[in-house]
Amino acid sequence: MEETSSKQIWPFGCKGEGEDVLTTEGKTSPTISQLLERAEVDAGEYSFGGQTTLLPAIPGLFIEGIGSIPVPLTAERKDKLLAISEQVTSSSWKLRTSQVTMKNPKWVAGMRKLGDKVGDRLGFKRIKLQCELKELLVFGPGEKTDRHQENNEDGVVATIAVQLPSEHSGGELVVYRGRELQFRHDFGTAKNAAAFLPHYAVYFADAPHAREEVTSGYQLILKYSLTLPSEIKHLKEAKGDKPLSEELAEVLKQIEPEDECFALLLEGQYKEEDVRTQGTDALSKMDKTRYRALLEANSLIPEDKVLVFHIAQLCHAVQQYDGTLGAHKNPKWKAKYAFWQDYDRKDFVVWYSVDGKKYGDAVRTMYVNDIDGPARKKQVLQRSRQHS
């Protein structure tokens, strides 16, 4: 009898008793495991956004000296709005908060809820951040900003940029982390939804960011700040610890060349079709949170220590037979009464890129070096966690 179903996957390629507990060698893997156990609670996302149902499509924008401003901006209202705004560059303008009122009560309540939700996702689960409107910005054709960091205001931990329904193209916000990691926010232009629904983007106050050129139309952006409560503004780290990605980076720096790879066992169960079409985008919430923490940490370490990520399906096939004397001649034989004994075991690994490209199989060992070259380290994400 050969058992090769998904329920019989045993990823470690070793034998043991039912009550045996597998442990890893060295200190690096256990330390990473302990840090990743915290991922869902306080990893904190670095930048995120999109469309939100918390905010109404009609914000009730009211400008002192003009009155109600419908969105998207009409040509007439746009001219009146720019006439009373402070010009920042040749193609951007801003209004003070004293000139701006949001009269739709659903908008006010929605921003309060969005501020709480954003605070949780940033990692401030035990601290209620204060969400405050800072200014209204208008970006016109030709406006773009190079990579920069904003001045750090006292107590401000993050920025929420909320784009009101706007007819425009271009103007993507790009937030940077480490050497190469980028978070891109198109405010609904990719799905042609920018003119109909509000969209938002969040980034930490000290995050380097840039805005790509607005190629047509006008973007109407409300800029909110998320601030620590006044009684704890003096604390540099309100979450109480160094960011998880930075702690992980310190551990990843300690990995030695002889540590060819290590594996992160995933919580979810995944179909090959989903992995091949979506790659790491197919990961469930917990697995994606842990992967993101590792990815961010990887962007913070020196280039000679950088890890290469892969997805791997680790499989273990067991062939068994019923050792009961005369079992093969018994016409009333039933599997549940069999005395199963192993006579053959086979291990194999199927490798995929993080984009879902299938590389092929490796027999008997997960420690292979022929995918990206023998000099490159690998971190393996196991595609399924189901033990026999």
Sequence and secondary structure as in RCSB ss.txt:
>XXXX:A:sequence
MEETSSKQIWPFGCKGEGEDVLTTEGKTSPTISQLLERAEVDAGEYSFGGQTTLLPAIPGLFIEGIGSIPVPLTA
ERKDKLLAISEQVTSSSWKLRTSQVTMKNPKWVAGMRKLGDKVGDRLGFKRIKLQCELKELLVFGPGEKTDRHQE
NNEDGVVATIAVQLPSEHSGGELVVYRGRELQFRHDFGTAKNAAAFLPHYAVYFADAPHAREEVTSGYQLILKYS
LTLPSEIKHLKEAKGDKPLSEELAEVLKQIEPEDECFALLLEGQYKEEDVRTQGTDALSKMDKTRYRALLEANSL
IPEDKVLVFHIAQLCHAVQQYDGTLGAHKNPKWKAKYAFWQDYDRKDFVVWYSVDGKKYGDAVRTMYVNDIDGPA
RKKQVLQRSRQHS
>XXXX:A:secstr
 EE SGGG  TT     TT     SSSHHHHHHHHHTTHHHH   SEEEEE TTS S   EEETTTEE  SS  H
HHHHHHHHTSEEEETTEEEEEGGGEEE  HHHHHHHHHHHHHHHHHHT TTS  EEEEEEEEEE TT  EEEE  
   TTEEEEEEEE S  EEE  EEEEETTTEEEEE TTTTTT TTTS EEEEEETT  EEE  EEEE EEEEEEE
EE  GGGTT S TTSS  HHHHHHHHHTT  TT  EEEEE SSB  HHHHHHHGGGG  HHHHHHHHHHHHHHTT
S GGG   EEEEEEEEEEEEEE STTGGG TT  GGG  EEEEEEEEEEEEE TT  EEEEEES S    SS TT
S EEEEESB    
